[in-house]
Amino acid sequence: MPAKLRIIACCAAVLIGCNAAEQGVRAQDAFSIAAVARFDAPWAMTFLPDGRLLVSEKRGALKLYDPTGPAGEIHGVPTVSYGGQGGFGDVILHPEFMSNGLVYISYAEAGERGMSGAAVARARLVLDGNDGALEDLEVIWRQVPKVSGQGHFGHRLAFGPEGFLWISSGERQKFDPAQDMRANLGKIVRLNDDGSVPTDNPFADRGGVTAQIWSLGHRNPLGLAFDFENRLWNVEMGPRGGDELNIVERGANYGYPLVSNGRHYSGLPIPDHDTRPDLHPPAVNWNPVISPSSLIFYDGSEFPAWRGDAFIGGLSSQSLVRIEFDGVSAREAERFAMGERIREVEQGPDGAIWLLEDQRGDAGGRLLRLTAHN
């Protein structure tokens, strides 16, 4: 290939997330990919004990996907504030779902005078064949304060090994609330499963929303997961550069917007993390960004070489990113070019890796199942 064409091809590869050095290998060379369904603006998914899959759609629907049969609808979803990054968000099961039937959902909720904020509700999931309903729905948490705009809700959910509910709360593109202890924006929140505040939270004695806070200084945390040593990690979008993978520690301040390894979208600089050793640095940071959307730790049998690794869905990078660990040290080990924005990654009960693509025009987003090559 002539030199000029090689340069053009290389630049194009970088833009679409396929550069061999930075963007990794082609996904089809690493695993088999089966597109099994398509959804309208899917955002999150979680597997039920019977192998079926709950899939949230950003416009405000909850679907029940059956790998062996037709998809159904879960009724009783609350009204969501749809637009921009707002809408229906995460869906997870209570750790004792088999006995209590509780599911937890997050969504953008409208307020007064055009304000909005994330909310978390729990409800009892009642299934009836291919359909079902959310019954006795109760809102147990809200972002405080509600603000203008349609960005940076965060609202990823996770249950930890001790049964606490963890919520990632974005700073709503308002910068300063991430450092404001009177707001729960730009924070990782730790609650009991009913929304009450654990008495051993680091700021519990201050009361109000401050008591909910576990860590602060986050920008737009869109992945939240525990590793196999019961340590909590989050992955979050930085500004113009500076995406981060963090181990989430009690009472720690992760620095935004005081520090970042990126710059503001206006072009104004932000001091790097190494200028403030008192603020917690990321375990991994990306510049150029990957635009992380989700995070899991893998322990399945389908890909035994990857047990103990983490996987991050990439939006602008159109990738699936594999992370290796040595204790609390982490590094990007591999990046798989998926050719589409990846909104969510989950491990299936069979050890397969499942992905939700982001909405693509009017075509929706596909549900992909990744398995090892035969």
Buried (B, 14 or more C-beta within 10 A) or exposed (E): EEEEEEEEEBEEBEEEBBBEEBBBEEBEEBBEBEEEBBBBBBBBBBBBEEEBBBBBBBBBBBBBBBEEEEBBEBBBBBEBBBBBBBBBBBBBBBBEBEEBBBBBBBBBBBBEEEBBBBBBBBBBBBBEEBEBBBEEBEBBBBBBBBBEBBEBBBBBBBBBEEEBBBBBBBBBBBBEBBBBBEBBBBBBBBBBBEBEBBEEBBBBEEEEBBBBBBBBBBBBBBBBBBBEEEBBBBBBBBBBBBBBBBBBBEEBBBBBBBBBBBBEEEEEEBBBBEEBEEBBBBBBBBBBBBBBBBBBBBBBEBBEEBBEBBBBBBBBBBBBBBBBBEEEEBEBBBBBBBBBBBBBBBBBEBBBBBBBBBBEEEEBBBBBBBBBEE
